[in-house]
Amino acid sequence: MKVSGNLLENKKARLRFSILETFQAGLELSGSEVKSIRSKLGSLDGSRVVVRGGEAYLIGSTVPPYQIANTPESYDPERARRLLLTKKEIAEIAEAESKKGLTVVPLEMYNAGRYLKIRIAIVRGKGKADRREDLKRHEAEREAARVLKRR
């Protein structure tokens, strides 16, 4: 499958969390939601993945209506959206969710051919010191790249 650029991204996730393992999942969406996401409308900030009844759901994400005038009154932009994963992946996510200190968050939503996919990750929260250390390391890498570019 050909993977093109990100449509939506959870930019704060990489800053706030240490990524332990990632998964690729499909999404159960309505047609207008697909159009809205392909127009890069929506947000993954503050969203997470939960496992209930043997199925994984994305909660806390927002997908606004594509055309407000044609949207049914019952449309909920923050509804729980089912993720399409294998039973093995769902079991792994459920196990991680039950462990203290681990959570499952979405990283990005993207096109894979004609399908919309979401990359989710099992993560552990970073402390303030870890965040500062990452920022210092990132700044040092950028400075090194700048120096090499000048030569």
N, C-alpha and C positions, 0 to 999 in steps of 0.2 A: 504494500500500500504506500502510495506517495503521501508524505506528510508535508503540509505547507505551514505557514506561520501561525503563531498563536492568535487566537481570537480574544480570549480573556485570560488574564494572569493574576495570580494571587501574589503580588510583589512582596508583601510583608512576611509571607510564610518562610522564605529562605533566610530572612533576617532574624525572625523570632524563634525558629526551630532548627534542630539538627535532623537532617533527613536520614532515616535508617534504611527504608526500603520503598520502592515505588512500584505502582501498578498502572496499567492502562485499562480503562473501562469505557463501555458505551453508555449512552444516556437515553432514558425514555422521555422523549419530548413531544410536544404538539408541533404542528407545522409552523404556526406563527412564532413559537419560541425558537425554532431553528432559524427562521429568517431574522429574528431579533439578535440572536447570538452571532450569526454571520455578518450582521451589520456592526458588530463589536459593541453592542449594547449589553449591559448587565454587569454584575459584579460577583466576584468570588470572595471578597474580603469578609472575614468573620464567619465563613461557612466551614462546615465539617462533615464528616461521613459517620453515620451510625448504622449498626446492624440490628434489625428488628425482625423477628419471625423468619430468620434464615435468608433475609434479603437486605441488601445495602442501599441506603438512601443518602442523598446529598441534601443537607438542610442548611438553612441560613443564607443560601445564595439568592440573588435577585436577578430575574429576567423580566424586564419591563415589556409591555405589549408592543408588538411591531407596529400596528396601526391602531391607535387609541379608539378611533371611531368604530372600527369593526371588531373590537374585542368584546366578548361576552361579559355580562355583569358579574358572572360567577368566577372570572379569572383571578387567580391569586398569584402575584409575581414572586412570592416567597414560598411557594408550596414545596413540599418534599418531593424530590425527583429520584426515581429508582435508578440505580446503577446496574449495568449489565456486566456481571463478573461470573467466573466459574465458582462452583461450590467450594473448591479447594481454596481459592482466593478469599471468598467470603469467610470461610472458617479461620483463615490466617488473620484477617482483619478483625474479626470478632475476638480472637485470642489477644491480639495486641490492644484492642480497645479495653479489655478487662484488666490489663496490667496497669499498675499505678505509674503515672508519669508519662504514659504514651497516649497519643491521640492520632487520629487519621484526618488529614486535611487535603483539600484539592490544591494542586499547584498551578495547573493551566488547563484551558480548554482549547482544542485545536481541530483543524480539518485533517482527516486521514482518508484521502480519496474523496468519496462523496459522503462519508460518514463524519459525524461529530464525535470526538473522543475527549475524555478527560483523564489527566494524569493525576493520580492521588498518591499520597505518601504516608507511611507510618513515621511519625516524628516524635521527638522528645524536645521539650521546651529548653531554650538556652537561658542561662543566667545573664545578668548585666555584664559581668566580667568577660564571658564568652563572646557576647556581642561586640564589646569594645575590641577584643583581640581580633575578631574577624574583620572589623572595620580597619584596624591598623594594618593587618596583613593585606587586605584588598588595596589599601592606599599605597603600600610599599610595592605591590605588583604593578600598579598603574604608573608609579614613578619610575620603576625600572623599565617599563615598556616605553615611557617617554624618552628616557635617556638613550635607549637603544635606537629609537626612531630618529633621533637627532644625528647619530653617527653616520 
